[in-house]
Every structure is written in structure tokens, then in C-alpha cells.
């Protein structure tokens, strides 16, 4: 139980609150995402692949998740993130690969991606 509580605390559950003891089916969406992340971290991976980790989360929930992802990166974990929330992705990513209909159209740093004309036209709007 202590290991599970440590993992839940690591992803933002407060150990002394009632939340870690509630059934998963009753948790708000933001806590469910944290629980999913804790389950992945229980395996102590070197590489973590996420698919729309921030999808459906409020701005404040995303803001509280970003430092958690940064902490995982600081510990040396590699993350591959499929994500459409670009502001948060660009804050976290060292390298970005942009796909359009399954075809790679750009690859580079977040700054290079924002400046890429193909990406601008396809995703960000040509006037950006």
C-alpha cells in the first residue's frame, strides 16, 4: 500500500485526502489522468508514450500536470507525446515531429516548428 500511495503522491494526489481511497469510477477526469500516469510509472519505465494526455483537461488541470511531466524529464525519462495542445507541448518538447494525414511534414525544435511554413499553413494558420 505504501508504494501505491507514494506513486499517487508523485502524480499529485494528496496522501492525507480522501481522493486516493475513492473508486476510480468516481474520480474527476483530471484525477483519472493522474491515476493512469501512476499506473504507468509503477512499471518504472525509461520511456513513456502518451496519447493526448492533456485532452479533456481544464487549463488549470493541464497547468498542474506540466510540472509533473517536467519532473519526469529531469529524472531522465524519455517521453513520446501525441498531443494537440501545442502551447503545453512546446513547453515540454525538445524535438517535435508534425504529421499531416500520417505523413511527416516537419521536424525540429518547437521554435523551428512554429516558424515552419508548412506547419503554419496546415495547423496554425498562414497568418501566424
Secondary structure, 3 states (H helix, E strand, C coil): CHHHHHHHHHCCCCCCCCHHHCCHHHCCHHHHHHHHHHHHHCCCCCEEEEECCCCCCCHHHHHHHHHHHHHHHHCCCEEEEECCCHHHHHHHCCCEEEEECCEEEEEECHHHHHHCHHHHHHHHCCCC
